[in-house]
Amino acid sequence: MTSGLYIQVPFCQTKCTYCNFHTGVFSSQLYEPYARAVCREIEIRARGDIWPAFDTAYFGGGTPSLLAPENLARILDAARANFDCRFEEVTLEADPETITREKAEAWLAAGFNRVSLGAQSFNDLELQAAGRMHRRTDIAASVSTLRTAGFRNLTLDLIAGLPHQTADSWRDSVESLLRLEPEHISIYMMEIDEGSRLGREAIAGGERYSAGELPSDDAMADSYELACGWLADAGFEHYEISNWARPGFRSRHNLKYWRRELYLGLGAGAHSFDGLRRCANSHEPAGYVASIELGRLPTEQESTVSEREALEERIFLGLRQLEGIDLSALTGARENSLPARIEDMRRDGLVIVDGGRLRLAPDRLTVSNDVLVELMEAV
């Protein structure tokens, strides 16, 4: 068994209106001390629990591409010096407007071989309303820069349901993305919750952040379903609810999350899973740095996963994959109503049971959370 290494970089140039993550705008003077703290956390953790070899690394955020390339390289070097690293996939999340030729070349030299571009949309009105700093032309320019530098594994993402989005602008975004020929594509449906400025405004019935211009739930679902067809026609494999890939280019790191494999999270707000326990670092960057400088791990939450919780995770995470899960993996289900509920949902056309595997029905992907919640209530 191998592990995944996740490095959280919580810095952004602006806070997107739809964002509900523990990220934000901080002084760039914090960037270098933060990178040093992550390196120090690596050294501290290397003296503790023994982790299997790391074969993937993922720098997420936030906007990791804001860090100087030498600091990103320093973190990777620290990981190699302290852990058993056999990296096959090393991903860096980047915003299009932050990419330069010099950065791209330095990333490749440091060992990054995959870049995840936060495109979100190819429509400037939608991008502006969402609080994004890049525009349509920046996306194509950044892809060209990365290709010229030598990157052969790029993933781009879009959001279905942004304010001002129409059927025509959505089609244009998907077609524009496909013309850039990425190896991997993620499409997320807009989440409306109290964790973001846009979500709070929409729930309150206000107009700020273009909340009054949000597409309906039905329109968002239609956009997702249309994209499913367009991407299939373009030769992409739909392997997870929000993810498509060319053959051989599935996200090896993210698959670890969905398969409940091991991963170690470093940095402010990062989460870890060792097979038995889940833990999370404190999410405030300055506090994280201060804790590390005192030689203390900034653990904010830690819990042992119960059998019931493990079963719920296998259902919720496993069924996000289009291939579904092996029914034999649902151990612990004998003393609850899950088998009977699965059969009821199969008859209702919500799930499919085939060859000993359970998966969501293809026409229910847009309401997957509702189906998954209903299943877990039977545990």
C-alpha positions as CSV (number, residue, x, y, z in Angstrom):
1,M,0.0,0.0,0.0
2,T,1.1,3.5,-0.7
3,S,0.1,6.9,0.7
4,G,-0.7,10.3,-0.7
5,L,0.8,13.6,0.5
6,Y,-1.4,16.7,0.6
7,I,0.0,20.2,1.1
8,Q,-2.5,23.0,1.8
9,V,-1.6,26.5,0.7
10,P,-4.4,28.7,2.0
11,F,-3.5,31.9,0.3
12,C,-5.6,33.7,-2.4
13,Q,-5.3,36.9,-4.3
14,T,-9.1,37.5,-3.8
15,K,-11.8,35.5,-2.1
16,C,-14.2,34.0,-4.7
17,T,-17.8,34.8,-3.9
18,Y,-18.8,31.1,-4.0
19,C,-15.9,29.8,-1.9
20,N,-16.6,28.1,1.4
21,F,-13.0,26.9,2.1
22,H,-10.7,28.0,4.9
23,T,-8.7,30.2,2.6
24,G,-8.3,33.9,2.3
25,V,-6.3,37.0,1.3
26,F,-3.1,37.3,3.4
27,S,0.0,39.5,3.2
28,S,2.6,38.0,0.8
29,Q,5.1,38.4,3.7
30,L,3.6,35.3,5.3
31,Y,4.3,33.1,2.2
32,E,8.0,32.3,2.9
33,P,7.5,31.7,6.7
34,Y,4.6,29.5,5.8
35,A,6.7,27.4,3.4
36,R,9.4,27.1,6.1
37,A,6.7,25.9,8.6
38,V,5.5,23.2,6.2
39,C,9.1,22.0,5.9
40,R,9.4,21.9,9.7
41,E,6.1,20.1,10.0
42,I,7.4,17.4,7.6
43,E,10.5,17.0,9.9
44,I,8.3,16.7,13.0
45,R,5.9,14.2,11.5
46,A,8.8,12.1,10.1
47,R,9.9,11.4,13.7
48,G,6.4,10.1,14.6
49,D,4.1,7.8,12.8
50,I,5.5,5.6,10.0
51,W,3.7,6.1,6.7
52,P,3.9,3.8,3.7
53,A,5.8,5.2,0.7
54,F,4.2,8.3,-0.9
55,D,3.5,7.9,-4.6
56,T,1.4,11.1,-5.0
57,A,1.6,14.7,-3.8
58,Y,-1.0,17.4,-4.3
59,F,-0.5,21.1,-3.5
60,G,-4.0,22.5,-3.1
61,G,-5.6,25.6,-1.8
62,G,-6.1,28.4,-2.0
63,T,-3.7,29.2,-4.8
64,P,-0.4,27.3,-4.4
65,S,1.0,29.0,-7.5
66,L,1.3,32.2,-5.5
67,L,4.2,30.7,-3.6
68,A,7.6,31.4,-5.1
69,P,8.8,28.3,-7.1
70,E,11.8,27.9,-4.8
71,N,9.5,27.6,-1.8
72,L,7.4,24.9,-3.6
73,A,10.6,23.1,-4.5
74,R,11.9,23.4,-0.9
75,I,8.7,21.7,0.4
76,L,9.1,18.8,-2.1
77,D,12.8,18.5,-1.2
78,A,11.9,18.3,2.5
79,A,9.4,15.5,1.8
80,R,12.0,13.5,-0.2
81,A,14.6,14.0,2.5
82,N,12.3,12.8,5.4
83,F,9.9,10.3,3.9
84,D,10.0,7.4,1.5
85,C,8.8,9.3,-1.6
86,R,8.3,7.5,-4.9
87,F,6.3,10.2,-6.6
88,E,4.5,9.2,-9.8
89,E,2.0,12.1,-9.8
90,V,2.8,15.6,-8.3
91,T,0.0,18.1,-8.8
92,L,0.0,21.8,-8.4
93,E,-3.2,23.9,-8.3
94,A,-2.8,27.2,-10.2
95,D,-4.8,30.1,-11.3
96,P,-4.4,31.1,-14.9
97,E,-3.3,34.7,-14.3
98,T,-0.4,33.5,-12.0
99,I,1.4,31.4,-14.6
100,T,4.5,32.6,-16.3
101,R,7.1,30.8,-18.4
102,E,9.7,31.1,-15.6
103,K,7.4,29.6,-13.0
104,A,6.2,26.7,-15.3
105,E,9.8,25.7,-16.1
106,A,10.8,25.9,-12.4
107,W,7.7,23.8,-11.4
108,L,8.7,21.1,-13.8
109,A,12.3,21.1,-12.7
110,A,11.2,20.8,-9.0
111,G,9.3,17.6,-9.8
112,F,5.7,18.7,-10.5
113,N,4.3,16.8,-13.5
114,R,0.6,17.8,-13.3
115,V,-1.1,21.2,-13.1
116,S,-4.7,21.8,-12.1
117,L,-6.0,25.0,-13.6
118,G,-9.0,26.8,-12.0
119,A,-10.7,27.9,-15.2
120,Q,-14.3,27.9,-13.7
121,S,-15.7,29.6,-16.8
122,F,-14.8,31.0,-20.2
123,N,-17.3,33.8,-19.9
124,D,-15.8,37.1,-18.6
125,L,-19.1,38.3,-17.1
126,E,-19.4,35.0,-15.1
127,L,-15.8,35.2,-14.0
128,Q,-16.1,38.8,-12.9
129,A,-19.3,38.1,-10.9
130,A,-17.6,35.2,-9.2
131,G,-14.7,37.4,-8.1
132,R,-12.1,35.6,-10.3
133,M,-9.1,37.7,-11.4
134,H,-8.4,35.9,-14.7
135,R,-10.4,36.3,-17.9
136,R,-11.1,34.0,-20.9
137,T,-7.9,34.9,-22.7
138,D,-5.7,34.1,-19.7
139,I,-6.9,30.4,-19.7
140,A,-5.7,29.7,-23.2
141,A,-2.4,31.6,-22.6
142,S,-1.7,29.7,-19.4
143,V,-2.3,26.3,-21.2
144,S,0.1,27.3,-24.0
145,T,2.7,28.4,-21.4
146,L,2.5,25.1,-19.6
147,R,2.6,23.0,-22.7
148,T,5.7,24.9,-24.0
149,A,7.4,24.3,-20.6
150,G,6.8,20.6,-21.0
151,F,3.7,19.7,-19.0
152,R,1.8,16.7,-20.5
153,N,-0.8,16.3,-17.8
154,L,-3.2,19.2,-17.3
155,T,-6.6,19.3,-15.7
156,L,-9.1,22.2,-16.0
157,D,-12.3,22.7,-14.1
158,L,-15.6,24.4,-14.7
159,I,-18.5,25.3,-12.5
160,A,-22.1,24.7,-13.6
161,G,-24.5,27.2,-12.1
162,L,-22.4,30.4,-11.8
163,P,-24.3,33.7,-11.8
164,H,-25.2,35.0,-15.3
165,Q,-24.6,31.5,-16.8
166,T,-26.9,30.6,-19.7
167,A,-27.3,27.6,-21.9
168,D,-25.3,29.3,-24.6
169,S,-22.5,30.5,-22.3
170,W,-22.2,27.0,-20.8
171,R,-21.9,25.3,-24.2
172,D,-19.3,27.9,-25.1
173,S,-17.3,27.2,-21.9
174,V,-17.3,23.4,-22.4
175,E,-16.4,23.7,-26.1
176,S,-13.7,26.2,-25.3
177,L,-12.2,23.9,-22.7
178,L,-12.3,20.9,-25.0
179,R,-10.4,22.9,-27.7
180,L,-7.5,23.2,-25.2
181,E,-7.3,19.4,-25.1
182,P,-6.6,18.8,-21.4
183,E,-6.0,15.3,-20.2
184,H,-8.4,15.7,-17.3
185,I,-11.6,17.7,-16.6
186,S,-13.5,18.5,-13.4
187,I,-17.1,19.9,-13.5
188,Y,-18.6,21.0,-10.2
189,M,-22.1,22.1,-9.6
190,M,-22.6,25.3,-7.7
191,E,-23.2,24.8,-4.0
192,I,-25.4,27.3,-2.2
193,D,-24.8,27.3,1.5
194,E,-24.0,29.6,4.4
195,G,-20.3,29.0,4.1
196,S,-19.8,31.5,1.2
197,R,-20.8,35.1,0.7
198,L,-22.8,34.2,-2.4
199,G,-24.5,31.4,-0.6
200,R,-25.6,33.5,2.3
201,E,-26.8,36.2,0.0
202,A,-28.8,33.8,-2.1
203,I,-30.4,32.2,1.0
204,A,-31.4,35.6,2.3
205,G,-33.0,36.5,-1.1
206,G,-30.5,39.4,-1.7
207,E,-29.0,40.7,-4.9
208,R,-25.3,41.2,-3.9
209,Y,-22.7,39.1,-5.7
210,S,-25.2,38.7,-8.5
211,A,-27.2,36.3,-6.3
212,G,-30.3,37.2,-8.3
213,E,-28.6,36.0,-11.5
214,L,-28.1,32.4,-10.4
215,P,-29.5,29.8,-12.7
216,S,-32.2,27.5,-11.4
217,D,-31.5,24.1,-10.0
218,D,-33.0,22.5,-13.0
219,A,-30.9,24.6,-15.4
220,M,-27.8,23.7,-13.4
221,A,-28.7,20.0,-13.6
222,D,-29.3,20.3,-17.4
223,S,-25.9,21.9,-17.8
224,Y,-24.2,19.0,-16.0
225,E,-26.1,16.4,-18.0
226,L,-25.3,18.1,-21.3
227,A,-21.6,18.2,-20.3
228,C,-21.7,14.5,-19.6
229,G,-22.8,13.8,-23.1
230,W,-20.3,16.3,-24.7
231,L,-17.4,14.9,-22.8
232,A,-18.3,11.3,-23.6
233,D,-18.5,12.2,-27.3
234,A,-15.0,13.8,-26.9
235,G,-13.6,10.5,-25.6
236,F,-13.3,11.3,-21.9
237,E,-14.0,8.6,-19.3
238,H,-16.5,9.7,-16.6
239,Y,-15.0,8.0,-13.6
240,E,-16.2,10.1,-10.6
241,I,-19.3,12.3,-10.3
242,S,-17.3,15.5,-10.9
243,N,-14.3,14.1,-12.9
244,W,-13.5,12.9,-16.4
245,A,-10.2,11.8,-17.8
246,R,-8.5,10.6,-20.9
247,P,-7.5,6.9,-20.6
248,G,-4.5,6.7,-18.2
249,F,-5.0,10.2,-16.7
250,R,-7.3,9.7,-13.8
251,S,-6.2,11.6,-10.7
252,R,-4.2,9.1,-8.8
253,H,-4.2,11.3,-5.7
254,N,-7.9,12.1,-5.5
255,L,-8.7,8.4,-6.0
256,K,-7.0,7.8,-2.7
257,Y,-9.7,9.9,-1.0
258,W,-12.6,8.1,-2.7
259,R,-11.1,4.7,-2.0
260,R,-10.3,5.5,1.7
261,E,-6.6,5.0,1.2
262,L,-4.0,6.7,3.4
263,Y,-3.0,10.3,3.1
264,L,-1.0,12.8,5.2
265,G,-2.0,16.4,5.1
266,L,0.4,19.2,5.8
267,G,-0.2,22.9,6.3
268,A,-3.0,25.1,7.8
269,G,-6.4,23.3,7.6
270,A,-5.0,20.1,6.1
271,H,-6.6,16.8,6.9
272,S,-5.0,13.3,7.3
273,F,-6.3,9.7,7.3
274,D,-4.1,6.8,8.5
275,G,-6.7,4.1,8.1
276,L,-8.0,4.3,11.6
277,R,-7.9,8.0,12.6
278,R,-8.8,11.3,10.9
279,C,-7.2,14.5,12.0
280,A,-7.0,18.1,10.9
281,N,-4.6,21.0,11.5
282,S,-5.8,24.3,12.7
283,H,-6.8,26.4,9.7
284,E,-5.5,29.9,10.6
285,P,-2.1,30.4,8.8
286,A,-0.4,32.7,11.3
287,G,-1.4,30.5,14.2
288,Y,-0.2,27.4,12.3
289,V,3.2,29.0,11.7
290,A,3.5,30.1,15.3
291,S,2.7,26.6,16.6
292,I,5.2,24.9,14.2
293,E,7.9,27.4,15.2
294,L,7.4,26.3,18.9
295,G,7.9,22.7,17.7
296,R,4.2,21.8,18.3
297,L,2.0,20.0,15.8
298,P,-1.0,22.3,15.1
299,T,-3.6,19.4,15.4
300,E,-7.1,20.9,15.9
301,Q,-9.2,17.8,15.5
302,E,-8.5,14.1,15.9
303,S,-10.9,11.2,16.1
304,T,-10.9,7.4,15.6
305,V,-13.3,6.3,12.9
306,S,-15.9,3.9,14.3
307,E,-17.2,0.9,12.3
308,R,-20.4,2.8,11.6
309,E,-18.5,5.8,10.3
310,A,-16.3,3.6,8.2
311,L,-19.3,2.0,6.6
312,E,-20.9,5.5,5.9
313,E,-17.6,6.6,4.3
314,R,-17.4,3.6,2.1
315,I,-20.9,4.3,0.9
316,F,-20.6,8.1,0.5
317,L,-17.1,8.1,-1.0
318,G,-17.3,4.8,-2.9
319,L,-20.5,5.6,-4.7
320,R,-19.1,8.9,-6.0
321,Q,-17.1,6.6,-8.4
322,L,-19.0,5.6,-11.5
323,E,-17.8,2.0,-11.2
324,G,-19.5,1.9,-7.8
325,I,-18.4,-0.3,-4.9
326,D,-18.2,-4.0,-4.2
327,L,-21.2,-5.0,-2.1
328,S,-18.9,-7.2,0.0
329,A,-17.2,-4.0,1.2
330,L,-20.4,-3.1,3.0
331,T,-19.5,-5.2,6.0
332,G,-21.4,-4.3,9.1
333,A,-24.6,-4.0,7.2
334,R,-26.2,-7.3,8.4
335,E,-27.6,-5.7,11.5
336,N,-29.2,-2.7,9.9
337,S,-31.7,-2.0,7.1
338,L,-29.1,-1.2,4.4
339,P,-29.6,-4.4,2.3
340,A,-33.4,-3.9,2.2
341,R,-33.0,-0.2,1.5
342,I,-30.6,-1.0,-1.4
343,E,-33.2,-3.3,-2.9
344,D,-35.9,-0.7,-2.5
345,M,-33.8,1.9,-4.2
346,R,-32.9,-0.5,-7.0
347,R,-36.6,-1.1,-7.7
348,D,-37.1,2.7,-7.7
349,G,-34.3,3.2,-10.3
350,L,-32.0,5.1,-8.0
351,V,-29.2,2.6,-7.9
352,I,-28.0,-0.3,-10.0
353,V,-26.8,-3.7,-8.6
354,D,-24.8,-5.6,-11.2
355,G,-22.0,-8.2,-10.9
356,G,-21.8,-7.8,-7.1
357,R,-21.3,-4.1,-7.4
358,L,-23.5,-1.2,-6.3
359,R,-23.5,2.1,-8.2
360,L,-25.7,5.1,-8.7
361,A,-28.0,5.1,-11.7
362,P,-26.6,7.3,-14.5
363,D,-29.6,9.5,-14.6
364,R,-29.4,10.2,-10.8
365,L,-26.0,11.7,-10.7
366,T,-27.3,15.3,-10.4
367,V,-29.1,14.3,-7.2
368,S,-26.4,12.0,-5.9
369,N,-26.2,13.6,-2.5
370,D,-29.9,13.0,-1.8
371,V,-29.5,9.4,-2.8
372,L,-26.4,8.9,-0.7
373,V,-27.9,10.5,2.3
374,E,-30.9,8.2,2.0
375,L,-28.7,5.2,1.8
376,M,-26.7,6.2,4.9
377,E,-29.8,6.8,6.9
378,A,-30.3,3.0,6.6
379,V,-27.0,2.2,8.2
